[in-house]
């Protein structure tokens, strides 16, 4: 029982440290936040931080892993479903954007990851994680676009990898603009409309009727 209680207390301390990091990173930026400040905010010792995390980059990546970010969720779903791959990306993208617009933690973490981090030398591991997530997303988008093009019997007007990078840029750029001023526009409907317009530019029929038909066929 003592060992179990100790383990539970250690896990609770870890979560307090990550909660504190989220708040401080959002308020003052990652580079301006010290591990000592995080420990103080969490009501823990500096030693407790090094018990749980190797350094600030390790803590940052652990913070990121507590939430599923929108693009990662969308591409993961699209790569594991039998339905129309573009319908799958749109469906999960809309769900994820809704979550970010309504869940304070998801919004806070994504704001930190998008607007409040500098890729300095001591944050190399964070940069590597960001690149890896982006690259995996682009690969999954490319596979989905290629599969969808074959299903639709069309040829993409640009190389599939270029189209995948463009789709990633459209969605991630939209999210970043929304985070700068959430009151400027509604994230979810804007995401849905822009997604469909981008795909229409590639030659896909993403009218409401076509999308609804694809969803019914997958049901």
Residue pairs with C-beta under 8 A, 6 or more apart in sequence:
10 51
10 52
13 42
13 44
13 48
13 52
14 52
14 62
16 42
16 43
16 44
17 38
17 39
17 42
17 44
17 48
17 49
17 52
17 53
17 59
18 59
18 62
18 63
18 66
19 42
20 38
20 39
20 41
20 42
21 33
21 38
21 59
21 60
21 63
22 63
22 105
22 108
22 109
22 112
23 41
23 108
24 33
24 37
24 38
24 41
25 33
25 60
25 63
25 112
25 116
25 117
26 108
26 111
26 112
26 116
29 116
29 117
29 118
30 56
30 60
30 112
30 116
30 117
30 118
30 123
31 117
31 118
31 120
35 46
35 49
35 50
35 56
35 59
36 46
38 49
38 59
39 45
39 46
39 48
39 49
42 48
49 59
52 59
52 62
53 59
53 62
55 122
56 122
56 123
57 122
57 123
57 124
57 125
57 126
58 125
60 117
60 123
60 126
61 125
61 126
61 129
63 109
63 112
64 109
64 113
64 129
66 105
66 109
67 105
67 106
67 109
67 110
68 96
69 96
69 106
69 109
69 110
69 113
69 133
70 93
70 96
70 97
70 99
70 100
70 110
70 171
70 175
71 93
71 96
71 133
71 137
71 168
71 171
71 172
72 133
72 136
72 137
73 92
73 95
73 96
74 89
74 92
74 93
74 96
74 171
75 89
75 136
75 137
75 140
75 141
75 144
76 140
77 88
77 89
77 91
77 92
78 85
78 86
78 88
78 89
78 92
78 140
78 144
79 140
79 143
79 144
81 88
81 218
82 218
83 214
83 215
83 217
83 218
84 148
84 151
84 214
84 215
84 217
84 218
85 143
85 144
85 145
85 147
85 148
86 144
86 145
86 148
86 199
86 204
86 206
86 214
87 211
87 214
87 215
87 218
88 144
89 141
89 144
89 195
90 192
90 195
90 196
90 206
90 211
91 215
93 171
93 191
93 192
93 195
94 188
94 191
94 192
97 175
97 187
97 188
97 191
98 188
99 106
100 106
100 107
100 110
100 175
100 187
101 107
101 182
101 187
101 188
107 179
110 175
110 179
111 179
113 130
114 175
114 176
114 179
115 176
115 179
115 180
117 123
117 126
119 126
119 127
119 130
134 168
137 168
138 161
138 164
138 165
138 168
139 164
141 163
141 164
141 167
141 168
142 160
142 161
142 163
142 164
145 156
145 160
145 163
145 164
145 167
145 202
146 160
148 204
149 155
149 156
149 160
149 203
149 204
152 203
152 204
152 205
154 203
154 204
155 203
156 163
156 202
156 203
157 202
157 203
158 166
158 202
163 202
166 198
167 195
167 198
167 199
170 194
170 195
170 198
171 191
171 195
174 187
174 190
174 191
174 194
175 187
177 184
178 184
178 185
178 187
178 190
195 206
196 206
196 207
196 211
197 206
199 206
200 206
